[in-house]
Amino acid sequence: MQRGTKEFYEVQKGFEKGVKDCFFGYMSGDFTKDDFNSSTFYANGEVNAAFWFYMAGYAAAKCEYQ
């Protein structure tokens, strides 16, 4: 999955919705995107780390079930 593709934006949208529903109060609601750096996706470090884990889980599930 490459940054800027339709699949990437769908995964990002699902992550933001899932974090708001599941981790209310655990993470800040700061989903300010960092579009200039290739290794970060969100300006908030905790949200960015969680998104990396979310993408890894998405890729593993896609590999297993597709």
MOPAC internal coordinates of N, CA, C and O (Angstrom, degrees):
PM7 1SCF
backbone

  N    0.0000 0     0.00 0     0.00 0    0    0    0
  C    1.4315 1     0.00 0     0.00 0    1    0    0
  C    1.5272 1   108.22 1     0.00 0    2    1    0
  O    1.2310 1   120.84 1   -52.27 1    3    2    1
  N    1.2975 1   116.00 1   127.73 1    3    2    1
  C    1.4588 1   120.51 1  -178.60 1    5    3    2
  C    1.5205 1   110.23 1  -107.70 1    6    5    3
  O    1.2310 1   121.79 1   -32.63 1    7    6    5
  N    1.3074 1   114.18 1   147.37 1    7    6    5
  C    1.4589 1   120.57 1   177.38 1    9    7    6
  C    1.5212 1   109.21 1   -63.32 1   10    9    7
  O    1.2310 1   120.80 1   -44.32 1   11   10    9
  N    1.3283 1   116.07 1   135.68 1   11   10    9
  C    1.4593 1   120.55 1   179.00 1   13   11   10
  C    1.5119 1   113.99 1    97.60 1   14   13   11
  O    1.2310 1   119.75 1   173.04 1   15   14   13
  N    1.3236 1   118.08 1    -6.96 1   15   14   13
  C    1.4609 1   120.05 1   178.96 1   17   15   14
  C    1.5253 1   110.14 1   -88.00 1   18   17   15
  O    1.2310 1   120.95 1   -15.11 1   19   18   17
  N    1.3017 1   115.79 1   164.89 1   19   18   17
  C    1.4606 1   121.15 1   178.49 1   21   19   18
  C    1.5355 1   110.30 1   -61.15 1   22   21   19
  O    1.2310 1   120.37 1   139.07 1   23   22   21
  N    1.3161 1   116.89 1   -40.93 1   23   22   21
  C    1.4649 1   121.48 1   179.03 1   25   23   22
  C    1.5321 1   110.97 1   -60.53 1   26   25   23
  O    1.2310 1   120.36 1   137.07 1   27   26   25
  N    1.3184 1   116.91 1   -42.93 1   27   26   25
  C    1.4657 1   121.10 1   179.80 1   29   27   26
  C    1.5262 1   110.57 1   -61.11 1   30   29   27
  O    1.2310 1   120.26 1   133.94 1   31   30   29
  N    1.3240 1   117.10 1   -46.06 1   31   30   29
  C    1.4593 1   119.81 1  -178.18 1   33   31   30
  C    1.5242 1   111.52 1   -67.75 1   34   33   31
  O    1.2310 1   119.97 1   147.70 1   35   34   33
  N    1.3279 1   117.67 1   -32.30 1   35   34   33
  C    1.4704 1   120.34 1   175.54 1   37   35   34
  C    1.5290 1   111.01 1   -67.25 1   38   37   35
  O    1.2310 1   120.31 1   139.13 1   39   38   37
  N    1.3241 1   117.02 1   -40.87 1   39   38   37
  C    1.4679 1   121.09 1   177.30 1   41   39   38
  C    1.5241 1   109.73 1   -65.24 1   42   41   39
  O    1.2310 1   120.10 1   137.68 1   43   42   41
  N    1.3187 1   117.41 1   -42.32 1   43   42   41
  C    1.4589 1   121.49 1   179.62 1   45   43   42
  C    1.5311 1   110.83 1   -63.13 1   46   45   43
  O    1.2310 1   120.52 1   138.50 1   47   46   45
  N    1.3164 1   116.60 1   -41.50 1   47   46   45
  C    1.4648 1   120.64 1   178.57 1   49   47   46
  C    1.5325 1   110.74 1   -65.37 1   50   49   47
  O    1.2310 1   120.37 1   139.02 1   51   50   49
  N    1.3265 1   116.91 1   -40.98 1   51   50   49
  C    1.4659 1   120.92 1   177.55 1   53   51   50
  C    1.5171 1   111.68 1   -65.02 1   54   53   51
  O    1.2310 1   120.16 1   142.20 1   55   54   53
  N    1.3232 1   117.29 1   -37.80 1   55   54   53
  C    1.4619 1   121.74 1   177.27 1   57   55   54
  C    1.5225 1   110.52 1   -62.64 1   58   57   55
  O    1.2310 1   120.50 1   131.31 1   59   58   57
  N    1.3145 1   116.64 1   -48.69 1   59   58   57
  C    1.4608 1   120.01 1  -178.29 1   61   59   58
  C    1.5246 1   111.62 1   -62.21 1   62   61   59
  O    1.2310 1   120.38 1   140.62 1   63   62   61
  N    1.3109 1   116.89 1   -39.38 1   63   62   61
  C    1.4592 1   120.36 1   177.78 1   65   63   62
  C    1.5299 1   110.40 1   -68.57 1   66   65   63
  O    1.2310 1   119.93 1   137.56 1   67   66   65
  N    1.3054 1   117.74 1   -42.44 1   67   66   65
  C    1.4558 1   121.84 1  -178.77 1   69   67   66
  C    1.5130 1   113.26 1   -66.62 1   70   69   67
  O    1.2310 1   120.33 1   140.46 1   71   70   69
  N    1.3183 1   116.97 1   -39.54 1   71   70   69
  C    1.4627 1   120.42 1   179.12 1   73   71   70
  C    1.5239 1   109.95 1   -66.19 1   74   73   71
  O    1.2310 1   120.15 1   138.98 1   75   74   73
  N    1.3024 1   117.32 1   -41.02 1   75   74   73
  C    1.4640 1   120.42 1   179.93 1   77   75   74
  C    1.5231 1   110.68 1   -65.02 1   78   77   75
  O    1.2310 1   119.82 1   143.21 1   79   78   77
  N    1.3289 1   117.94 1   -36.79 1   79   78   77
  C    1.4600 1   121.82 1  -177.89 1   81   79   78
  C    1.5258 1   112.62 1   -79.48 1   82   81   79
  O    1.2310 1   119.81 1   142.55 1   83   82   81
  N    1.3175 1   117.96 1   -37.45 1   83   82   81
  C    1.4639 1   121.47 1  -171.11 1   85   83   82
  C    1.5158 1   114.73 1   -98.77 1   86   85   83
  O    1.2310 1   119.84 1   146.95 1   87   86   85
  N    1.2988 1   117.92 1   -33.05 1   87   86   85
  C    1.4645 1   120.72 1  -172.39 1   89   87   86
  C    1.5194 1   111.78 1  -116.70 1   90   89   87
  O    1.2310 1   120.38 1  -141.22 1   91   90   89
  N    1.3072 1   116.88 1    38.78 1   91   90   89
  C    1.4657 1   120.91 1  -179.00 1   93   91   90
  C    1.5228 1   109.70 1   -60.41 1   94   93   91
  O    1.2310 1   120.27 1   -56.15 1   95   94   93
  N    1.3010 1   117.09 1   123.85 1   95   94   93
  C    1.4509 1   122.18 1   179.70 1   97   95   94
  C    1.5180 1   113.95 1    91.24 1   98   97   95
  O    1.2310 1   119.85 1   157.99 1   99   98   97
  N    1.3229 1   117.90 1   -22.01 1   99   98   97
  C    1.4610 1   120.34 1   179.75 1  101   99   98
  C    1.5185 1   111.36 1   -77.20 1  102  101   99
  O    1.2310 1   120.87 1   136.53 1  103  102  101
  N    1.3088 1   115.94 1   -43.47 1  103  102  101
  C    1.4612 1   121.33 1   179.65 1  105  103  102
  C    1.5131 1   108.95 1  -114.67 1  106  105  103
  O    1.2310 1   121.49 1   -27.65 1  107  106  105
  N    1.2993 1   114.75 1   152.35 1  107  106  105
  C    1.4606 1   117.76 1   175.36 1  109  107  106
  C    1.5258 1   108.64 1   -70.56 1  110  109  107
  O    1.2310 1   120.83 1   -24.67 1  111  110  109
  N    1.2784 1   116.01 1   155.33 1  111  110  109
  C    1.4638 1   120.73 1  -179.55 1  113  111  110
  C    1.5103 1   112.77 1   -84.05 1  114  113  111
  O    1.2310 1   120.30 1  -157.06 1  115  114  113
  N    1.3161 1   117.04 1    22.94 1  115  114  113
  C    1.4599 1   121.59 1  -177.39 1  117  115  114
  C    1.5276 1   109.54 1   -85.46 1  118  117  115
  O    1.2310 1   120.51 1   -82.45 1  119  118  117
  N    1.3240 1   116.64 1    97.55 1  119  118  117
  C    1.4594 1   121.66 1   179.22 1  121  119  118
  C    1.5286 1   110.46 1  -106.74 1  122  121  119
  O    1.2310 1   120.63 1  -142.96 1  123  122  121
  N    1.3263 1   116.41 1    37.04 1  123  122  121
  C    1.4577 1   120.70 1   177.29 1  125  123  122
  C    1.5192 1   108.40 1   -65.93 1  126  125  123
  O    1.2310 1   121.01 1   -58.22 1  127  126  125
  N    1.3006 1   115.67 1   121.78 1  127  126  125
  C    1.4585 1   120.70 1  -175.39 1  129  127  126
  C    1.5189 1   110.84 1   -81.42 1  130  129  127
  O    1.2310 1   121.02 1   -33.72 1  131  130  129
  N    1.3150 1   115.66 1   146.28 1  131  130  129
  C    1.4560 1   123.26 1   176.18 1  133  131  130
  C    1.5234 1   107.01 1  -112.94 1  134  133  131
  O    1.2310 1   120.63 1   -86.07 1  135  134  133
  N    1.3243 1   116.41 1    93.93 1  135  134  133
  C    1.4634 1   121.09 1  -175.73 1  137  135  134
  C    1.5261 1   113.44 1   -89.03 1  138  137  135
  O    1.2310 1   120.00 1   178.08 1  139  138  137
  N    1.3168 1   117.60 1    -1.92 1  139  138  137
  C    1.4624 1   120.02 1  -173.66 1  141  139  138
  C    1.5196 1   113.25 1   -97.64 1  142  141  139
  O    1.2310 1   119.87 1   156.35 1  143  142  141
  N    1.3088 1   117.86 1   -23.65 1  143  142  141
  C    1.4605 1   121.40 1  -177.67 1  145  143  142
  C    1.5252 1   108.63 1  -102.17 1  146  145  143
  O    1.2310 1   119.90 1   -42.98 1  147  146  145
  N    1.3026 1   117.80 1   137.02 1  147  146  145
  C    1.4643 1   120.29 1  -175.58 1  149  147  146
  C    1.5224 1   113.39 1   -77.99 1  150  149  147
  O    1.2310 1   119.58 1   161.49 1  151  150  149
  N    1.3388 1   118.40 1   -18.51 1  151  150  149
  C    1.4649 1   119.43 1  -176.60 1  153  151  150
  C    1.5269 1   113.51 1  -104.43 1  154  153  151
  O    1.2310 1   119.86 1   173.46 1  155  154  153
  N    1.3142 1   117.87 1    -6.54 1  155  154  153
  C    1.4596 1   120.40 1   176.72 1  157  155  154
  C    1.5171 1   109.69 1  -120.21 1  158  157  155
  O    1.2310 1   121.24 1   -33.01 1  159  158  157
  N    1.3121 1   115.24 1   146.99 1  159  158  157
  C    1.4552 1   120.72 1  -179.05 1  161  159  158
  C    1.5184 1   111.52 1  -113.46 1  162  161  159
  O    1.2310 1   120.65 1   151.09 1  163  162  161
  N    1.3348 1   116.36 1   -28.91 1  163  162  161
  C    1.4619 1   121.97 1   179.12 1  165  163  162
  C    1.5218 1   108.95 1  -127.43 1  166  165  163
  O    1.2310 1   120.62 1   -31.00 1  167  166  165
  N    1.3214 1   116.42 1   149.00 1  167  166  165
  C    1.4602 1   121.14 1  -179.79 1  169  167  166
  C    1.5286 1   111.47 1   -68.74 1  170  169  167
  O    1.2310 1   119.72 1   146.62 1  171  170  169
  N    1.3167 1   118.14 1   -33.38 1  171  170  169
  C    1.4622 1   122.81 1   178.56 1  173  171  170
  C    1.5244 1   108.98 1   -77.72 1  174  173  171
  O    1.2310 1   120.20 1   -54.40 1  175  174  173
  N    1.3246 1   117.22 1   125.60 1  175  174  173
  C    1.4652 1   121.50 1  -176.11 1  177  175  174
  C    1.5147 1   114.04 1   -64.24 1  178  177  175
  O    1.2310 1   119.57 1   141.29 1  179  178  177
  N    1.3482 1   118.43 1   -38.71 1  179  178  177
  C    1.4688 1   121.05 1   179.23 1  181  179  178
  C    1.5190 1   111.13 1   -66.15 1  182  181  179
  O    1.2310 1   120.69 1   136.85 1  183  182  181
  N    1.3082 1   116.28 1   -43.15 1  183  182  181
  C    1.4676 1   120.67 1   178.97 1  185  183  182
  C    1.5228 1   109.37 1   -65.72 1  186  185  183
  O    1.2310 1   120.12 1   139.30 1  187  186  185
  N    1.3174 1   117.38 1   -40.70 1  187  186  185
  C    1.4607 1   121.24 1   179.39 1  189  187  186
  C    1.5265 1   111.53 1   -62.51 1  190  189  187
  O    1.2310 1   120.19 1   135.64 1  191  190  189
  N    1.3399 1   117.24 1   -44.36 1  191  190  189
  C    1.4653 1   120.90 1   178.37 1  193  191  190
  C    1.5238 1   111.01 1   -63.43 1  194  193  191
  O    1.2310 1   120.35 1   138.92 1  195  194  193
  N    1.3141 1   116.93 1   -41.08 1  195  194  193
  C    1.4646 1   120.31 1   178.60 1  197  195  194
  C    1.5306 1   110.73 1   -64.20 1  198  197  195
  O    1.2310 1   120.28 1   142.87 1  199  198  197
  N    1.3243 1   117.08 1   -37.13 1  199  198  197
  C    1.4593 1   120.05 1   178.95 1  201  199  198
  C    1.5262 1   111.23 1   -67.42 1  202  201  199
  O    1.2310 1   120.06 1   143.64 1  203  202  201
  N    1.3316 1   117.49 1   -36.36 1  203  202  201
  C    1.4741 1   120.41 1   175.62 1  205  203  202
  C    1.5327 1   110.14 1   -59.90 1  206  205  203
  O    1.2310 1   120.35 1   135.57 1  207  206  205
  N    1.3327 1   116.93 1   -44.43 1  207  206  205
  C    1.4672 1   120.44 1   178.41 1  209  207  206
  C    1.5229 1   111.19 1   -65.93 1  210  209  207
  O    1.2310 1   120.51 1   140.97 1  211  210  209
  N    1.3205 1   116.63 1   -39.03 1  211  210  209
  C    1.4615 1   121.31 1   178.57 1  213  211  210
  C    1.5297 1   110.30 1   -62.25 1  214  213  211
  O    1.2310 1   120.27 1   136.08 1  215  214  213
  N    1.3323 1   117.09 1   -43.92 1  215  214  213
  C    1.4640 1   120.74 1   178.55 1  217  215  214
  C    1.5225 1   111.36 1   -64.59 1  218  217  215
  O    1.2310 1   120.06 1   142.17 1  219  218  217
  N    1.3364 1   117.49 1   -37.83 1  219  218  217
  C    1.4629 1   120.24 1   178.08 1  221  219  218
  C    1.5252 1   110.67 1   -64.14 1  222  221  219
  O    1.2310 1   120.27 1   137.93 1  223  222  221
  N    1.3187 1   117.10 1   -42.07 1  223  222  221
  C    1.4613 1   120.97 1   177.13 1  225  223  222
  C    1.5170 1   111.55 1   -65.23 1  226  225  223
  O    1.2310 1   120.39 1   139.58 1  227  226  225
  N    1.3200 1   116.86 1   -40.42 1  227  226  225
  C    1.4588 1   121.26 1   177.56 1  229  227  226
  C    1.5267 1   110.63 1   -61.74 1  230  229  227
  O    1.2310 1   120.46 1   134.71 1  231  230  229
  N    1.3305 1   116.72 1   -45.29 1  231  230  229
  C    1.4656 1   120.94 1  -179.31 1  233  231  230
  C    1.5265 1   111.17 1   -65.12 1  234  233  231
  O    1.2310 1   120.10 1   140.62 1  235  234  233
  N    1.3369 1   117.41 1   -39.38 1  235  234  233
  C    1.4658 1   120.71 1   178.89 1  237  235  234
  C    1.5267 1   110.86 1   -66.04 1  238  237  235
  O    1.2310 1   120.48 1   138.05 1  239  238  237
  N    1.3158 1   116.68 1   -41.95 1  239  238  237
  C    1.4725 1   120.07 1   178.37 1  241  239  238
  C    1.5167 1   111.03 1   -66.93 1  242  241  239
  O    1.2310 1   120.35 1   140.15 1  243  242  241
  N    1.3058 1   116.93 1   -39.85 1  243  242  241
  C    1.4720 1   120.67 1   178.72 1  245  243  242
  C    1.5244 1   110.74 1   -63.68 1  246  245  243
  O    1.2310 1   120.52 1   140.12 1  247  246  245
  N    1.3259 1   116.60 1   -39.88 1  247  246  245
  C    1.4634 1   121.73 1   179.21 1  249  247  246
  C    1.5317 1   110.68 1   -67.45 1  250  249  247
  O    1.2310 1   120.41 1   140.48 1  251  250  249
  N    1.3133 1   116.83 1   -39.52 1  251  250  249
  C    1.4645 1   121.52 1  -176.64 1  253  251  250
  C    1.5193 1   113.14 1   -73.95 1  254  253  251
  O    1.2310 1   120.41 1   137.75 1  255  254  253
  N    1.3152 1   116.82 1   -42.25 1  255  254  253
  C    1.4666 1   120.49 1  -170.24 1  257  255  254
  C    1.5072 1   114.63 1  -104.35 1  258  257  255
  O    1.2310 1   119.13 1   179.38 1  259  258  257
  N    1.3024 1   119.26 1    -0.62 1  259  258  257
  C    1.4555 1   119.16 1  -179.74 1  261  259  258
  C    1.4923 1   111.17 1  -104.10 1  262  261  259
  O    1.2310 1   120.10 1   180.00 1  263  262  261

